[in-house]
Amino acid sequence: MANEVLGDARAAKKDEFYTQYEDIQKEVNAYLEYDPDVFRGKTVLLPCDDPEWSNFTLFFAQNFENFGLKKLISTSYAADSKPEDIPYQLTLFETEDPQYNAEKTRSHGKIFMLTKDTNGSGKIDINDLEWEYLAGDGDFRSDEVKALRDEADIIVTNPPFSLFREFLAWIIEADKKFLIIGNQNAITYKDVFPLMKENKMWMGESIHSGDREFRVPQSYPLLAAGSRVDDKGNKYIRVKGVRWFTNIEHGRRHQPLSLMTMADNLKFSRHKEVRETGYIRYANYDAIEVPYTDAIPSDYDGEMGVPITFLDKYNPDQFEIIGSSRWIGRPMSEIAPKGSYVSGGVRFYVPIDNDVIMDNAQTVRQTDRQTDRQTA
């Protein structure tokens, strides 16, 4: 039911899903653990973000000095450009400011900037945000926001679910570092998967399988299992298949998977399917089916089809992604009578060499050898 609500939201372009503060903190901490200076001296842009409601600006503003940021920029989207059934709520933050404009507040987006201690408190935090109205509505595709994108070093946000592909392309076009949230099914898009394959984008550290809770506007129906209303009347829904997507390095990305041999998997795997059926070879591609990531055999020197969740644990030093069954597998309709087969989900084909697992010092050599050997 949670995914049905998310699908309805995408279709209706109701994209007001507010990320929890602790989810942002947990993910960002992974990058800081790998490189404490990852944000130092950087300009961070948070598009599609209104600090009056969103936690992204709050989190980075409160950690401005700890991270050593140079500049923090947030932009919000005009109320009149959002779906009509999403109510617009004015806040004292805006209405009590001398520059408040009753007309612009609905038709124009806002830009929030943080660079220095403006109130003399001796520290830089959320209370030092300076803001003004944008010339336009704050759409990330506008020249105005594009200019901010080009100024930034790193882009962090939860983009509109209905515009994930377009938003990602917008980032890639500018060749920026980024950390964004999306549904794991985005991996299967023909304009997204190549980025994963070519190591231009990978999964974040903190969200693997499972779901995440998002706060939503009061107008959203709470139909999904696990939805709730807190003691302040705020609404929340849980969404399955949510992932962080990034091109910023983190430590887990280079941790090798500990795997059993094929013989041991056939005897001791915790998956009954593997123990009883073994590793079936595809009829439409020369590879074996590995239905679970932890069932990848360490001693199999060939290509394998693995589930989409494999990318949560993908180590580019240990594996090479060759492609997706959506594009490299021969259509079953060409090799079997209609009705004689069941179409499966997307699978990713990866070659693995036991030497890569046992001796990471040989990773480059082994990877080069595998690349020469694979033709798919």
C-alpha positions as CSV (number, residue, x, y, z in Angstrom):
1,M,0.0,0.0,0.0
2,A,2.9,2.4,0.7
3,N,4.2,2.1,-2.8
4,E,0.6,2.6,-4.2
5,V,0.5,5.9,-2.3
6,L,3.9,6.8,-3.7
7,G,2.8,5.9,-7.2
8,D,-0.4,8.0,-6.8
9,A,1.8,10.9,-5.6
10,R,4.1,10.7,-8.6
11,A,1.1,10.5,-11.0
12,A,-0.5,13.6,-9.4
13,K,2.8,15.3,-8.9
14,K,2.3,15.5,-5.2
15,D,5.9,15.5,-4.2
16,E,5.9,17.1,-0.8
17,F,7.8,14.3,1.1
18,Y,9.9,15.7,3.9
19,T,12.9,13.7,4.9
20,Q,13.5,13.0,8.6
21,Y,16.4,14.8,10.3
22,E,17.9,11.6,11.6
23,D,17.9,10.0,8.2
24,I,19.9,12.9,6.8
25,Q,22.3,12.9,9.7
26,K,23.0,9.1,9.5
27,E,23.7,9.3,5.8
28,V,25.9,12.4,5.9
29,N,27.9,10.9,8.8
30,A,29.0,8.0,6.5
31,Y,30.8,10.5,4.2
32,L,32.4,12.4,7.1
33,E,33.7,9.1,8.5
34,Y,35.3,8.3,5.2
35,D,36.6,11.9,4.6
36,P,36.2,14.4,7.4
37,D,36.9,17.3,5.0
38,V,34.3,16.2,2.4
39,F,32.3,19.4,2.9
40,R,35.2,21.7,3.9
41,G,35.4,24.9,1.9
42,K,32.5,23.8,-0.2
43,T,29.3,25.5,-1.4
44,V,26.3,23.2,-0.8
45,L,23.1,23.8,-2.7
46,L,19.8,22.4,-1.4
47,P,17.3,22.9,-4.2
48,C,13.6,21.9,-3.8
49,D,14.0,22.8,-0.2
50,D,12.2,25.2,2.1
51,P,13.8,25.5,5.5
52,E,10.5,26.5,7.0
53,W,9.4,22.8,6.5
54,S,12.4,20.8,5.4
55,N,15.2,19.3,7.6
56,F,18.0,19.6,5.0
57,T,18.6,23.3,5.5
58,L,18.2,22.9,9.3
59,F,20.8,20.0,9.3
60,F,23.4,21.7,7.2
61,A,22.9,25.1,8.9
62,Q,23.3,23.7,12.3
63,N,26.5,21.9,11.2
64,F,27.9,24.8,9.1
65,E,30.9,25.3,11.2
66,N,31.5,21.7,12.1
67,F,31.6,20.8,8.4
68,G,33.7,23.8,7.4
69,L,31.2,25.0,4.8
70,K,31.9,28.0,2.7
71,K,28.3,28.7,1.7
72,L,24.9,27.1,2.1
73,I,22.1,27.9,-0.4
74,S,18.5,26.7,-0.3
75,T,15.8,27.4,-2.8
76,S,12.0,26.9,-2.4
77,Y,9.3,26.4,-5.0
78,A,6.4,28.9,-5.3
79,A,3.1,27.9,-3.8
80,D,1.2,28.8,-7.0
81,S,3.3,26.4,-9.0
82,K,2.4,23.4,-6.8
83,P,-0.8,21.3,-7.0
84,E,-3.9,23.2,-5.9
85,D,-4.7,20.8,-3.1
86,I,-1.4,21.4,-1.3
87,P,-2.2,24.2,1.1
88,Y,0.1,27.1,1.5
89,Q,0.9,28.1,5.1
90,L,2.6,31.4,5.9
91,T,5.0,31.4,8.8
92,L,6.2,34.1,11.2
93,F,9.7,33.6,9.7
94,E,8.4,35.3,6.5
95,T,5.5,37.5,7.5
96,E,7.5,39.3,10.3
97,D,10.3,40.1,7.9
98,P,10.4,43.7,6.5
99,Q,10.7,42.3,2.9
100,Y,7.6,40.2,3.1
101,N,5.4,40.7,0.0
102,A,1.9,39.3,0.0
103,E,1.9,38.9,-3.8
104,K,5.4,37.5,-4.2
105,T,5.0,35.0,-1.4
106,R,2.7,32.8,-3.6
107,S,4.1,33.4,-7.1
108,H,7.9,33.5,-6.4
109,G,10.2,31.0,-4.9
110,K,12.7,32.0,-2.2
111,I,16.4,31.7,-1.8
112,F,18.0,31.2,1.6
113,M,21.8,31.8,2.1
114,L,24.1,31.2,5.0
115,T,27.7,32.4,4.9
116,K,28.5,34.2,8.2
117,D,27.4,35.1,11.7
118,T,24.8,37.8,11.0
119,N,23.3,38.2,14.5
120,G,26.5,38.4,16.6
121,S,25.9,35.2,18.5
122,G,29.5,34.0,17.9
123,K,28.4,31.1,15.9
124,I,26.9,30.4,12.4
125,D,23.7,28.5,12.5
126,I,20.1,28.4,11.3
127,N,19.4,31.8,12.9
128,D,21.9,33.5,10.5
129,L,20.0,32.5,7.4
130,E,19.4,35.5,5.0
131,W,16.6,35.3,2.4
132,E,14.9,37.0,-0.4
133,Y,12.4,36.3,-3.2
134,L,13.7,34.7,-6.4
135,A,12.9,36.4,-9.7
136,G,10.9,33.3,-10.7
137,D,9.0,30.4,-9.1
138,G,12.1,28.5,-8.0
139,D,11.8,25.6,-10.5
140,F,15.2,23.8,-10.6
141,R,15.1,24.0,-14.4
142,S,15.0,27.8,-14.5
143,D,18.1,29.7,-15.6
144,E,18.1,31.3,-12.1
145,V,18.4,28.1,-10.2
146,K,20.7,26.6,-12.8
147,A,23.1,29.5,-12.1
148,L,23.1,28.5,-8.4
149,R,23.7,24.8,-9.4
150,D,26.7,25.9,-11.4
151,E,28.0,27.9,-8.4
152,A,27.7,24.9,-6.0
153,D,30.2,22.2,-5.3
154,I,27.7,19.7,-3.9
155,I,23.9,19.3,-4.3
156,V,21.9,17.6,-1.6
157,T,18.1,17.1,-1.5
158,N,15.0,14.9,-1.8
159,P,13.9,15.9,-5.3
160,P,10.4,15.5,-6.6
161,F,9.6,11.9,-7.0
162,S,7.8,12.6,-10.3
163,L,10.9,14.4,-11.7
164,F,13.7,12.1,-10.4
165,R,15.1,11.3,-13.9
166,E,15.0,14.9,-15.0
167,F,16.5,16.2,-11.8
168,L,19.4,13.6,-11.9
169,A,20.1,14.6,-15.5
170,W,20.1,18.3,-14.4
171,I,22.9,17.4,-11.9
172,I,24.9,15.2,-14.3
173,E,24.8,17.9,-16.9
174,A,26.7,20.2,-14.5
175,D,29.1,17.5,-13.4
176,K,28.5,18.1,-9.7
177,K,28.9,16.0,-6.5
178,F,25.5,15.0,-5.2
179,L,23.5,13.2,-2.6
180,I,19.8,12.7,-3.4
181,I,16.9,10.4,-2.4
182,G,14.9,8.4,-4.8
183,N,13.1,5.0,-5.3
184,Q,15.3,2.0,-5.9
185,N,13.3,1.3,-9.1
186,A,15.1,4.3,-10.6
187,I,18.1,2.0,-11.0
188,T,16.3,0.2,-13.9
189,Y,15.7,3.4,-15.9
190,K,17.6,3.3,-19.2
191,D,19.1,6.8,-18.5
192,V,20.0,6.0,-14.9
193,F,21.4,2.4,-15.0
194,P,24.4,3.4,-17.2
195,L,25.5,5.8,-14.4
196,M,25.6,2.8,-12.0
197,K,27.4,0.6,-14.5
198,E,30.1,3.2,-15.3
199,N,30.6,4.0,-11.6
200,K,29.4,7.6,-12.0
201,M,26.8,7.0,-9.3
202,W,26.2,4.5,-6.6
203,M,24.0,3.7,-3.6
204,G,24.4,5.6,-0.3
205,E,25.4,4.0,2.9
206,S,22.6,4.1,5.4
207,I,19.5,2.8,3.6
208,H,19.4,-0.7,2.4
209,S,16.3,-2.9,2.3
210,G,13.3,-1.8,4.2
211,D,11.4,1.5,4.1
212,R,11.6,5.1,5.4
213,E,9.2,7.4,7.0
214,F,8.4,10.8,5.5
215,R,6.4,13.7,6.8
216,V,3.7,14.8,4.3
217,P,1.3,17.8,4.0
218,Q,-1.9,17.7,6.0
219,S,-3.9,17.2,2.7
220,Y,-2.3,13.8,2.1
221,P,-4.5,10.7,2.8
222,L,-3.0,8.2,5.3
223,L,-3.8,5.0,3.6
224,A,-0.5,3.2,3.8
225,A,0.4,0.7,6.5
226,G,2.6,2.3,9.1
227,S,1.2,5.8,8.5
228,R,0.7,7.9,11.6
229,V,-0.1,11.3,13.1
230,D,2.2,12.6,15.8
231,D,1.2,14.5,19.0
232,K,1.5,17.8,17.1
233,G,-0.8,16.7,14.3
234,N,1.9,16.1,11.7
235,K,1.3,13.4,9.2
236,Y,3.8,10.7,8.3
237,I,3.8,7.8,5.8
238,R,6.3,4.9,5.3
239,V,7.6,4.4,1.7
240,K,9.3,1.2,0.6
241,G,12.3,0.9,-1.7
242,V,13.7,4.3,-0.8
243,R,17.5,4.8,-1.4
244,W,20.2,7.4,-1.3
245,F,21.9,8.0,-4.6
246,T,25.3,9.6,-4.7
247,N,28.7,10.0,-6.3
248,I,30.5,10.9,-3.1
249,E,32.7,8.2,-1.7
250,H,31.9,6.3,1.5
251,G,33.7,3.4,3.3
252,R,31.1,0.7,2.9
253,R,31.4,1.0,-0.9
254,H,34.9,-0.6,-0.7
255,Q,34.2,-3.3,1.8
256,P,34.5,-6.7,0.1
257,L,31.6,-9.1,0.5
258,S,32.4,-12.3,2.5
259,L,31.1,-15.2,0.4
260,M,30.9,-19.0,0.5
261,T,32.0,-21.3,-2.3
262,M,29.4,-22.7,-4.6
263,A,29.6,-26.1,-2.9
264,D,29.1,-24.6,0.5
265,N,26.2,-22.6,-0.7
266,L,24.5,-25.7,-2.1
267,K,25.0,-27.4,1.2
268,F,24.7,-24.6,3.8
269,S,22.9,-21.6,2.3
270,R,20.2,-20.2,4.5
271,H,18.0,-20.0,1.3
272,K,16.1,-23.2,0.6
273,E,15.8,-22.2,-3.0
274,V,19.6,-22.3,-3.4
275,R,20.0,-25.5,-1.5
276,E,17.3,-27.4,-3.4
277,T,17.5,-25.9,-6.9
278,G,21.1,-24.7,-7.1
279,Y,22.2,-22.2,-9.7
280,I,20.0,-22.3,-12.8
281,R,21.5,-21.1,-16.1
282,Y,19.4,-18.6,-18.1
283,A,17.9,-19.7,-21.4
284,N,18.4,-16.3,-22.9
285,Y,21.8,-15.3,-21.7
286,D,25.0,-17.2,-20.8
287,A,24.9,-16.6,-17.0
288,I,23.7,-18.3,-13.9
289,E,20.9,-17.0,-11.7
290,V,21.9,-15.9,-8.2
291,P,18.6,-15.0,-6.5
292,Y,20.2,-13.6,-3.3
293,T,23.3,-11.4,-2.9
294,D,24.6,-13.5,0.0
295,A,24.4,-16.6,-2.3
296,I,27.0,-15.3,-4.8
297,P,29.6,-18.2,-5.0
298,S,33.1,-17.0,-4.3
299,D,34.7,-19.5,-6.6
300,Y,32.5,-19.0,-9.7
301,D,34.5,-17.4,-12.5
302,G,31.8,-16.3,-14.8
303,E,28.8,-14.1,-15.3
304,M,25.8,-14.0,-12.9
305,G,22.4,-12.5,-12.8
306,V,21.9,-10.9,-9.4
307,P,18.9,-9.0,-7.8
308,I,18.6,-5.3,-7.9
309,T,19.4,-5.2,-4.2
310,F,22.9,-6.3,-5.0
311,L,23.7,-2.7,-5.7
312,D,23.3,-1.9,-2.0
313,K,26.5,-4.0,-1.4
314,Y,28.2,-3.5,-4.7
315,N,32.0,-3.1,-4.4
316,P,33.6,-1.9,-7.6
317,D,36.9,-3.4,-6.5
318,Q,35.4,-6.8,-6.3
319,F,32.8,-6.8,-9.0
320,E,32.2,-5.4,-12.5
321,I,28.7,-4.7,-13.7
322,I,28.3,-5.8,-17.3
323,G,24.7,-4.8,-18.0
324,S,21.0,-5.4,-17.3
325,S,18.8,-8.1,-18.6
326,R,16.5,-5.4,-19.8
327,W,19.0,-4.6,-22.5
328,I,21.6,-7.4,-22.9
329,G,19.4,-10.5,-22.5
330,R,17.9,-12.0,-25.6
331,P,14.1,-11.5,-25.5
332,M,12.4,-14.8,-24.4
333,S,9.8,-14.2,-27.1
334,E,12.5,-15.0,-29.7
335,I,13.5,-18.3,-28.2
336,A,10.4,-19.8,-26.7
337,P,6.7,-20.2,-27.6
338,K,4.3,-17.6,-26.2
339,G,2.9,-18.6,-22.9
340,S,5.7,-21.1,-22.1
341,Y,7.7,-18.8,-19.9
342,V,7.3,-16.2,-17.2
343,S,9.1,-12.8,-17.6
344,G,11.3,-12.2,-14.6
345,G,12.4,-8.9,-13.0
346,V,15.5,-7.0,-14.0
347,R,18.8,-8.7,-13.3
348,F,22.3,-7.3,-13.4
349,Y,25.1,-9.4,-14.8
350,V,28.4,-9.3,-13.1
351,P,31.6,-11.4,-13.5
352,I,33.5,-12.3,-10.3
353,D,36.9,-13.8,-9.9
354,N,37.9,-15.5,-6.6
355,D,41.3,-13.9,-6.8
356,V,39.7,-10.5,-6.5
357,I,38.0,-11.5,-3.3
358,M,41.1,-13.2,-1.8
359,D,43.7,-10.6,-2.8
360,N,42.5,-7.0,-3.1
361,A,46.0,-5.9,-4.0
362,Q,45.4,-7.6,-7.4
363,T,42.1,-5.8,-8.0
364,V,43.2,-3.7,-10.9
365,R,44.9,-6.5,-12.6
366,Q,42.0,-8.9,-12.2
367,T,39.5,-6.2,-13.2
368,D,41.5,-5.6,-16.4
369,R,41.6,-9.3,-17.2
370,Q,37.9,-9.6,-16.6
371,T,37.1,-6.6,-18.8
372,D,39.1,-8.2,-21.7
373,R,37.3,-11.5,-21.2
374,Q,33.8,-10.2,-21.1
375,T,32.1,-9.2,-24.3
376,A,28.6,-8.4,-23.2
